[in-house]
Each structure stands twice: as structure tokens, then as C-alpha cells.
């Protein structure tokens, strides 16, 4: 229909015809338009969908993402909603849908081509899982102030006084980012003693949320282009809230529209199922939490302890990755032939159960559900029999004794239990059909460690079942439409 509409307006000037057509339409689009009558011209436009211009040497490109341009150029220009770019042999120019020409900055991409290639790994997802020691270091680099027991987060563009007097925080996101937001809720409420709500961005934008100038709204998106999260951020700003973004892609739309934020610096994530971006999101939330908590009520000694816990996480993740063969065996033994699975956790590891179930669903097409372990008795326990594998996230934390009781309930009904535990937990080791040990860390940081084995478990199951790991059916890396 758009092509026909442009044709209706065309009178020898493609640029004018596209602008006239787009002034008549509603909805989201990302377009690149050519005409046989003007072979030296390409017109591109965006609204809602990401679009950028690659600036090379006597050559110009349009793309929805920077990754495919890296073999040609690292210089890109990001378009905003309602903007057009016209490419010709002489270069490019940006304008709006009226007649105004717009000057746009040229951004430099700090990724190189090797970062978006597999480098010998069977799949991008496996490469990105194995990059997490490095990606976590990159997220934390330059932010930790151990002597003061706090974090440097100047990118938030908020003074200490503003941060100290925030009365309420809303975190909005979709999918895996929503799970990291739930972990952030536990961190912020536990350490900073500030009320936090986590909202699905797709729901937040269509209701009448209670948001005002004393509310801080945090939007989380790997791509920085997630349509619902962007709309939620805009709605929050319209209501007077301060907004910050946790995004991975420099120059993305959300990064440009929020008042401040933190770049994850996790590097390009090509696999559709998010892995390293998830752990970097949790780490970024930990930085925000630490800064606010130190301003409000956290002691310097507690702050230093938290920083020490963050600093050793990359080495602890590397130790887990070295034992990936154990998880391959668990996948083959319990999950590769299953049709259903249950993931259970308590406290801050409940969101990890949700994330583990999502990963299995996304790439292996096995039906899986994540629940708080105690909620199992309120319905899901009816599903448990000898054919139901149940994955427990069960580190030795404040609710350990409770989750032991939940494991006993599953075993009494014939369920097969796979448990993530800390070393030396002989109680759960005796009860479970199989266990995988993770290093000991602070309770609030355990999700970063417990998520790694679940990523590898899902990956191994998907490979065993012959699934397309990097591009699972019906899914896109970045959801840029409603």
C-alpha cells in the first residue's frame, strides 16, 4: 500500500513523493525506497523502527542495525522518528517530512568485525555465553569506587540530592530484560529500602499509571529500540518522571530519549536468546542500587563488601563455563526428550527460574514454566510425575531450608529434580537426582551465577534436538513493533 501511495504522489521527484505519502499514514515503519525512474537515488525513513546510515569512503548504506555495516564502516548516523535520509552519488542528507533539513552527528561504533563473527564457536549463542566474564568486566569497568564503597554512575545525570530523594522507582522492560528488572527490584528494596515496581512495558503504556516528578522510571532494553519500552519511557516523561535507560547499543533511540543512563558495553549480541546482555543488565542494576543505597542507608563497609562480590563474579563465571560438559550430560539425561519442564526458585532467584524457563522455551521449543517454589503447591504440583523434570535454583541463602522442603515435595510425587546448589550442600545433594554446583557469593548477586548454568543447559538441549539455536522460529532479536 505504501508503494502505491508513493506512486500516487510521484511526479518525477522520489524524495518529495515519499515525504508526501508518509505525511498521510499512521503506524510504525522502517523504509528504503528506490525508483526505476531515478536510479541514482535511495530514500529511507523511519517511525518506530530503527534505521541508521553508514558513512563510508565514497559509499553510503542504510540498515536497521550497525552489525552488518562493520565490514564497510564504523561511522553511522542514527535517524529519529519522522526523519528521512536521501542517498545519492554525492552523499547523503537528512530531513523531516516537511522541508526542513536536519544536521545529525556521526557516531563511531567501537565494535570490530570479529565481535560479530562466531570465531570458531558452533553458534553465536554459545560464543556469547562464553563471553560473559569479559562482558561483565566491561559493564563494571570504571564504575566501582572501592575505597568509598559506592559506584560512579555519572551517566545517570542526576545529582546525589536527586537520587537520595527519589520516593519511588518503576522499572519497565520486556522479555529477558523484564526478568533482570525483577532482580533489580529485590536489590533496590533490600539495599536502598525504596519501593520498586516492575512493569511490562507493553502494559504500562496502555493503562493510567501513577507517575509524577518524584518517580524514577528505569527502562531496560538490550537493543535500545524495543517499541513497547520506548513508548513506556515516553509516557513516563510525559507525566513528569525522571527517566534513565540501561541499554547495550550506543546511540539507540531509548539511549537518546532518556534523561540519563548506563551503557552495558557487553558488545554485540547476535543470538536471539539474550545471554550476556542479561547478566550485564543485572550488573548495571547492581551499580544503580549501590549508588542509591549508599546515599540513603548503606554503610561504607557494606558497600565495600558488595563491590568485592561484584569484582570476583567474572572469575566465578569462568569457573562455571569450564564445566559445561557436566551440563551437556544433564541436558541429555533429563531434558532433551522432555515435553514439559518446571523451574523453581525463591527470593531473588525466582526471576532466574523465569529466565531459565524462557530460555528453554525460546530455543528448544519445550514447554517450560518458572514459578516461586512455594507457589508449586497452588496448582503446578498437579503436573508433577516421573516424566516431569524440575529444575531448582537452590543456593545456600536465607530461604535454603524452605526450598529443601519444596524439593522433598517434588520427590514424594516422583518428579525428577535437577538442583543448582553451592559446594558442600550435602542435604540437597542427597535429595536431588542430579546437582550442579556454583561458587558462593552474596545472596543478591547469586542470579548472575545461577543464570549461567541455565543458559548452557538450554543451549545443550536445543543442540541435541537439532533446533536453530541462533534464530529460533517466530522470534526476532529486537521487537521493534507492537
Secondary structure, DSSP 4 states (H G I P E B T S, - for coil): -HHHHHHHH-SS-HHHHHHHHHTT--S-EEEEEEETTEEEEEEEEEEBS--EEEE-SS-EEEESSSGGGTTT-SEEEEPPTTEEEEEETTEEEEEESSS-EE--PPEEP---GGGGS-TT-SSHHHHHHHTHHHHHHHHHTTTEETTTTEE--GGG---HHHHHT--EEEEEE-HHHHHHHHHHHHHIIIII---EEEEEHHHHTTS-----TTEEEEEEESSS--HHHHHHHHHHHHTT-EEEEEESSTT-HHHHHSSEEEE-------SSS-SHHHHHHHHHHHHHHHHHHHHHT--HHHHHHHHHHHHHHHHHHHHHHTTHHHHHHHIIIIITT-SEEEEEE-GGGHHHHHHHHHHHHHHH--EEEEEEGGGGGGTGGGG-STT-EEEEE--SSTTHHHHHHHHHHHHHTT-EEEEEEETT-HHHHHHSSEEEEE----GGGHHHHHHHHHHHHHHHHHHHTT--STT-TT--SS----
